[in-house]
Amino acid sequence: MRAWAVVENGKPLQEIELPTPEPVGKQVLLEVTHCGVCHSDLHIWEGEYDLGSRGKMTMKDRGLVLPLAMGHEIVGKVLRWGPEAKGLTAGQAKVVYPWVGCGHCDRCLAEEDHMCLQGKALGIFQNGGYATHVLVPEPRHLVDLDGIEPAVAATYACSGITVYSAIRKVMPLPPDTPIVLVGAGGLGLNAIAMLRALGHRRIVSVDVSAEKLATAREAGATDTVQAGGEDTTARIVETCGGPVRAVIDLVNGTATARFAFDALVKGGTLVQVGLFGGELAVPLPLMAMRALSLRGSYVGSPGDLRAVVGLAKEGRLSPLPVSTMPMEQADAALNRLREGRVTGRVVLSAA
């Protein structure tokens, strides 16, 4: 099979030839038709995460081995499967759940694969969707498209379930209670669509880019706040009519975490999703006196993917804006994202 792989961190992706896997057991081999380019791919390509005063965490520390075909927002057609895999038909189009684990621990058996301590996520710890083929551990990691545009469906495997899982961590809230979303990129736009699909009415989008905030308003944000300067928190509070009960930080850098934390009302929750990096210094007495909650949120479960696809099938979930590029242009697509020239999501296509 062909793959567009990270051979050296920070260097252009290279087209390489790899053996096409032969599925055994419950494994399923798919021909990749679409693969989203996610901001997390930039961290993998760069090879490290910024931990603030604690330095850097390298992808090597996490167990990454190069060369690697990145890509975890995958749609493909079923080709072959092992003798223990059931319920499949050749040619079926499927969305792939990529956050696979060991398959045997209590978390995996409870369909909390993304919480497995021996994570084997596609596109991170094993080859993913920047390739002509991908090997999936078992059929339960595959979800039928049923008429959803494949390029859009691909985004549900990361962007979709990430925001769905994060939103569930602040719910239930009354529909007219402001929920603040920090970041109006692909995750932010998907979060707006997800909140609307779940019946929430007051959605506040925060970003440094006026252009992205305009797109957020078009997507259904009821209010927008342009971040920047020391008064970002004050402007969020003013827009929301007071301190807020829920902030979902889809950027999660030092600056965004601070203004998001400072905007919380007593009993408020900050859900940290993004991987931009840095650190947050938390005033410890305020955590107790104001009963605040800080929660990390890491992607989602196979059940979350089925729920998100279900919302899309019902017509309740507005599609994320996507643009497509040929798989052969994976490196150019990654650089488009790195330079901030992507609205919504760019998706690689084999066609």
N, C-alpha and C positions, 0 to 999 in steps of 0.2 A: 504494500500500500504506500501511497504518497502522504507525506506529512510536511507541514510548514512549522518548523520547530525552533525553539530556543536552544541553540547550540552553545552559546556563551552569553551570560547575562549582560544586558545593555547593548548587545550587538544585533544587527538585523536578523530577522528570522530567516532560516534557510530551508529550502525544499530538499527533503531527504527521502530515501527509500527505506522502508521498514518491512519486516515480515508481516504479512496479513495474518492476524490471529485466527486460530481454529478453535471454535467454542467447544467446551467440555462441560459436563455436569449440567447446571442450570444456565450457563452462559448463553448470551445472545449476541451475534455479530450483526451490526447494522452498517449500511452504506450511508454516510453522512450527506445530507442534502443542505442543511443550514446550520450555522453556528454563530451565536452572538459574540461580540467582542466586549468584554466586561472590564470595568475599571480595575478589578482585582487582577486581571491579566497583566496590567502594567506593573503591579508589585512583584508578580512572579517573574516577569521579564527583567525588571530591575534587580531582583534577587534579594530584596531586603525590605523590612518594615522599620519605621521610625518609632522608637520607644521613648523619646524624650531624653530625660536625664539618665535613663538606663541604657542608652546607646542604641544599637541596631539589633534586630533579630533577622538573621539571614534565612533564606529559603532552604539552604543546605542544613541549617539547624532544625528545620521542620521536616527534613527527610526528602527533599526534592533532589532528583537525580537527572542530569542532562545527558543527552538531548531529550527534550520534552515537547510534545505537541500539546499546546495549551487548548483552552476552549471547553467551557462547561455548560453553555447554553445550546444544547444539541437537539436537532430533529434529524431523524434518519429513517430509512426503509429497512425492514427486517430482511436479512439475507439467509442466515443459517443459525441453528441453535443446537445446544447439547442435548443428549438423550433424556435428561431430567427436566427440561424446560417444557411447559405445557401451554396450550391455548394460543399458539402463534400461527400466523399465516405469512408466507413469503410475500414481500411487497407492501406489507402494512406500514403506514407512516406513524411514527411514534415520537412523543417528546420523551427525552431521557432524563431521569432523575440522577444527577451526577454525584451527589454528596454521599457516596457509598462508604460503608465501613467494612469491618471484618466479616460481617454476615452471621456471626455466631454468638456474640456477647448479648447481655440482657437488653442493651440499648437498641442494637440492631433487630433483635427479635421483637421488640416493642415498636418497631418502625420509627425509631429515633436514630436512624443511621448517622445523621449529621453530628450526633453527640458521641459517637464511638471514639474511644481513645486510640484506636489503631486506624484512623481515617485513611481511606484509599481513594479520595475524590478524583473523579475523572478530570483531566486537564490540569491537575496539580501534582498528584502522587503517581498517576499513571496517564498514559496518553489519552487525550480528549478529542475534541471536535475540529481542531485545525488539521484535519486529515480526511482521507477518502473513506476510512472505516473506523469504527469504534466498537470495543468489546464491553458489553454490559454484564454485570454479575448474574442477574436473574430477571425474569419477566416482570416481577413486581416493581421494578425500577422503570417501567415503560408505561406511558399513558397515551391512549388514543387521541388523535387530533379532532376527528369528527367534524371536518369542515372549517376548522380554524386556519387562518392564513399561516403557513409554516414558519415564515420569518418572524411573525408576531409570537407564535406559540413557543419558539425557541427561547424567547426572553422570559417566559414564565418559569423556566427551570432554575433561574437565579434571581433576576430582578423581581419577578412576580412573587415567588415564595418568600423572598427576603422581606419585602414590605408587608406581605400578608402576615408573616410570623411576628414582625415587629408591631404591627397594628394590634394584633391579638393581645400583646403584652400591656396595652394601655386601656383596653376595653374591659367592661362596658362603660361608655360615657354617653350622656344625653346627646342627641344628634346636633344640637346647636352650641355645644361646648367647643371652644376653639381647640383644634389639634394643630400644633406647629410642626411643619416639615422643614428641616434645614437641608437645603440642596434641591435644585430644580433640574437636575440632569435626568438620566434614565431612571434611576431609582425614585427620584422625587416625582416625576410624571406618572410612574406606575403607582406610587403611593396615593396620588390624587385620584387616579382612576379606581383604585381599590377601595378607598374610603367612600367614594360615591357609590360604588357597587354595593357596599355594605350599608348604605343608607345614611352615611354621615353628611351633615350639611355645612359645617363651619370648618373650612380648611385654609390654613395660613401657610403660605410658601415663603421661605427666606432664602435669598441667594445674593451673591455679589454682582451677578450679571443682570442688567436690565432686560437684555434680550431673552434670557432664560425665564425671567419672571413674567414676561409677556406671554411666552409659551405656556407657562404654568396657569396663567389666567384663562387662556384659551382652553386648557385641559380641564378647567373647572375649579381652580382655587378661588375662594371667595375673597381672600385678602392676600396682599403681597407686601413684603418688607425687604428693601435692599440693604444688605449687610455692609458693614464697613465703618470703622471708627469706634470710639469708645461708647457711643450711645446706641449701639445696636439693640441691647437688652431693653433700653427705655422705649425704643420705637416698637419693639415686639409687644411689650406690655401695653403701650398706648393703643396699638392696633387691636389687641385682643380685649381691651376694656379692663385690664388688670392682669396680675400674674396668672400663669397658665397651669392647667392640670397635667398636660401631656405634651412633651416635645420628643420628636423622633429625629435624631441627628444622623442623616444619611451621608454626611461628610466625615464628621468625627475627627476633627483636627483640634489642636490646642485652642485656637481662637473660637471655633464654633462651640466646642464643649463648654467653654467658660460662659459665653453669652447665653447659651441654652440653659445651663445650670442656674444662672442668676435670674432667669425669667420664670422659674417655677414658683407656684403658690404652695402654701402649706399642704402637705400630703401629695405633692406633685411627683411625676415620674419622668425621668429622662432615659430614653432608650437609645443606646449607642450602637450604631450599625456600621458606619463607614470605616475605612481603614486608612484614612489620610495620614494619621500618625501624630505623635506628640504626646502630651500628657495633660491631665487635669489635676490641679491642686485643690482639694476639697476642704473647706472650713468644717472641721469635724463637729463642733457644737451645733452648727446649723443643721447638719444631717439629723441629729436627734430632736432638736427643738422644733424643727419644721417637718419632721417625719417624712423626709424626702427619700425617693428611691432612685438609684442608678442601676440600670440593667443593660447588660450586653445582649445582643441578639445576633445569632449566627445562622444565616440562611434559613432553611426550614426542612420539614420532614416529607417523606413520600405522600403522606396524607394531605399535607399542605399543597403539594403539587396537584393532586387530584381535585382538591377544593377549588384552587385557582382556575384550573382548566374547566371545572364545572361552571364557575361564574361566567367564564368566557362563552361556553356553549349555550348558556341561558340568555346571552346577549346583554348581560348586566355590566360586563367589564369592557370599558372603552379600550381599543387597542393602543398600545404605545406607538408613537411615531418611529418608524424604522426606515433606514435606507440600506440597500444591499450593495455588496461589492463581491467580485469573484473571489473564490477561495485562494486563488493564486496571488491575490493582492493583500494577503493577511498582514504583511508587514506594513504596508501603506495604511491599512485600516487601523492598526494599532497606533501608528504615529498620528493619525487624524484625531484619535481619542486623546492621546497624550498632549496634543496641542490645543485641546478644547474646541475642536471644530465638529463636534457631533451633537445634534439635537435628538434626544431620545436614545436610540440605539442604532449602531451599525452592525449589520448581520452579514456574515460571509455566506455565499451561496455556491453550490457546486454546479448549478445550471449556467 
